[in-house]
Amino acid sequence: MSNNTNNEKQGSIRARSEAVILVAAQKEFILQGFKGATVQSIADSANLPKANVLYYFKNKENIYHAVLQLTLDTWDQGIGDLDINDGPVVAIEKFIASKVKMSFEHPEASKIYAMEIIQGALHLKEFARTYLRQWVREKAKIFQVWIDSGEMKDVDPVKLIFLIWSSTQHYADFEQQILTIMNRADYEEDDMTQVTEFLTDFILRGCGLK
């Protein structure tokens, strides 16, 4: 077997092991928070020896940073696509649809992010100060262009972005509360579509676009 084949095999094994550890770590950090979670509890959740977890991540802080990075990558995919060439209706539809999809298909990412923010964003301050603040400013400018050209109602662009974030992420962050109120064990197949359609219609109306 060639060195390249060996390296590819080892890389594949490492990627799979790290993915298993990060999934387990997400669950532990959501349940216990950063302070309450331990490397041992993460290893137990991943069905791996503690030594294996430490081989890949060295310590709990490295695991947490890796989980946050995974969260930010998922988050970026959900909020990164807002194009001035789409016009306000299509842009808002795409924005809401991507955020709802993220909440339903990747709720752990949203929950980890929310918990980090609630606890003071100690590990995300630089991200919030640089990338996130810049993203909001850039997208707010796009909305303002549409407002100034009369393509949509004069609303506060930043508050509109906050509204879309909060209303879509609610279905991930408060999943258990929603399911309890609705007397369900889990979301149903068409819930994502219904939520997307409701929020899109409601927000487009509020922006004078329907």
C-alpha positions in Angstrom: 0.0 0.0 0.0 1.4 3.4 -1.0 2.1 6.2 1.4 -0.6 8.3 -0.3 -3.2 5.6 0.3 -2.1 5.2 3.9 -2.3 9.0 4.4 -5.8 9.1 2.8 -7.0 6.2 5.0 -5.6 7.9 8.2 -7.2 11.2 7.2 -10.5 9.5 6.6 -10.4 7.8 10.0 -9.4 11.1 11.7 -12.3 13.0 10.0 -14.8 10.3 11.1 -13.5 10.2 14.6 -13.5 14.0 15.0 -17.1 14.2 13.6 -18.3 11.6 16.1 -16.6 13.5 19.0 -18.0 16.9 17.9 -21.6 15.5 17.6 -21.3 14.1 21.2 -19.7 17.3 22.4 -22.5 19.4 21.0 -25.0 17.4 23.0 -22.9 17.6 26.2 -22.3 21.4 25.9 -26.1 21.9 25.3 -27.1 19.8 28.3 -24.3 20.8 30.7 -22.9 24.1 29.4 -19.2 24.6 29.0 -18.4 24.5 32.7 -20.5 21.4 33.4 -19.4 19.3 30.5 -16.2 17.2 30.9 -13.9 15.3 28.5 -15.0 12.1 30.1 -18.8 12.8 29.6 -18.0 13.7 26.0 -16.1 10.5 25.5 -18.9 8.5 27.1 -21.4 10.1 24.8 -19.2 9.3 21.8 -18.7 5.7 23.0 -14.9 6.3 22.8 -12.1 6.0 25.4 -11.2 9.4 26.9 -7.7 8.9 25.6 -9.0 8.8 22.0 -10.8 12.1 22.5 -7.7 13.8 24.0 -5.6 12.4 21.1 -7.6 14.5 18.6 -8.4 17.6 20.7 -5.9 17.7 23.6 -8.4 19.4 26.1 -12.0 20.5 26.7 -11.3 24.1 25.5 -10.1 22.8 22.1 -13.2 20.6 21.8 -15.4 23.6 22.5 -13.6 25.8 20.1 -14.0 23.1 17.4 -17.8 22.9 18.2 -18.1 26.6 17.9 -16.2 26.7 14.6 -18.6 24.0 13.3 -21.5 26.1 14.4 -20.1 29.2 12.8 -19.5 27.4 9.5 -23.2 26.2 9.6 -24.3 29.7 10.6 -22.4 31.3 7.8 -24.1 29.1 5.2 -27.4 30.1 6.7 -26.9 33.9 6.6 -24.3 34.4 4.0 -26.5 34.7 0.9 -28.3 38.1 0.6 -27.8 39.6 -2.8 -28.9 43.0 -3.9 -29.6 41.7 -7.4 -32.3 39.5 -6.1 -34.6 42.4 -5.1 -36.2 42.5 -1.6 -38.9 39.9 -2.1 -36.6 37.1 -3.3 -33.9 38.1 -0.9 -36.2 38.0 2.1 -37.7 34.7 1.0 -34.3 33.1 0.6 -33.0 34.5 3.9 -36.0 33.2 5.9 -36.0 29.8 4.1 -32.3 29.2 4.8 -32.6 30.2 8.5 -35.7 28.1 9.1 -34.0 25.1 7.4 -30.9 25.6 9.6 -33.1 25.6 12.7 -35.0 22.5 11.8 -32.1 20.5 10.3 -29.2 21.7 12.6 -30.9 22.8 15.9 -27.7 21.9 17.9 -25.8 24.6 16.1 -28.3 27.3 17.0 -28.6 26.1 20.6 -24.8 26.1 21.1 -24.6 29.6 19.6 -27.4 30.9 21.8 -25.9 29.4 25.0 -22.6 31.0 24.2 -24.1 34.4 23.7 -26.2 34.1 26.9 -23.1 33.2 28.9 -21.3 36.3 27.7 -19.9 35.3 24.4 -16.4 34.8 25.9 -15.4 32.6 23.0 -17.2 34.5 20.3 -16.5 38.2 21.0 -14.1 38.5 18.1 -16.5 36.9 15.7 -19.4 39.1 16.9 -17.1 42.2 16.8 -15.7 41.6 13.4 -17.5 39.3 11.0 -21.1 39.4 12.4 -21.1 43.2 13.0 -19.7 43.7 9.4 -22.3 41.3 8.0 -25.2 43.1 9.6 -23.9 46.5 8.4 -23.5 45.3 4.8 -26.9 43.6 4.6 -28.6 46.6 6.3 -27.1 48.8 3.5 -28.7 46.5 0.9 -32.1 46.8 2.6 -31.6 50.6 2.8 -31.0 50.8 -1.0 -34.3 49.0 -1.6 -36.0 51.4 0.9 -34.6 54.5 -0.7 -35.6 53.3 -4.2 -39.2 52.7 -3.0 -39.0 49.0 -3.5 -40.0 48.3 0.1 -41.5 50.0 3.1 -39.3 52.3 5.3 -38.5 49.9 8.1 -35.4 49.7 10.3 -33.0 47.3 8.4 -31.1 46.2 11.5 -34.3 45.5 13.4 -35.6 43.6 10.4 -32.5 41.3 10.4 -32.9 40.8 14.2 -36.6 39.9 13.6 -35.7 37.3 11.0 -33.0 35.8 13.2 -35.1 35.6 16.3 -38.3 34.3 14.7 -36.5 31.5 12.8 -34.0 30.5 15.5 -36.9 30.2 18.0 -37.8 26.8 16.5 -34.3 25.5 17.4 -33.6 27.3 20.6 -37.0 26.7 22.1 -37.7 23.4 20.4 -38.7 21.6 23.7 -41.1 24.4 24.7 -42.8 24.4 21.3 -43.2 20.6 21.3 -44.6 20.6 24.8 -47.1 23.3 24.0 -48.1 21.4 20.8 -48.2 18.1 22.7 -45.8 16.4 20.4 -42.7 14.3 20.7 -41.0 15.8 17.6 -41.5 18.1 14.7 -43.6 16.8 11.9 -42.6 16.5 8.2 -44.4 19.6 7.0 -43.6 21.9 10.0 -40.6 23.4 8.3 -42.6 24.3 5.2 -45.5 25.7 7.2 -43.2 27.8 9.4 -41.3 29.1 6.3 -44.5 30.1 4.5 -46.0 31.8 7.6 -42.9 33.8 8.5 -42.3 34.8 4.8 -45.9 36.0 4.3 -46.0 37.8 7.7 -42.6 39.6 7.2 -43.2 40.5 3.5 -46.5 42.0 4.5 -44.8 44.0 7.2 -42.3 45.3 4.7 -45.1 46.4 2.3 -44.1 43.7 -0.2 -47.5 41.9 -0.5 
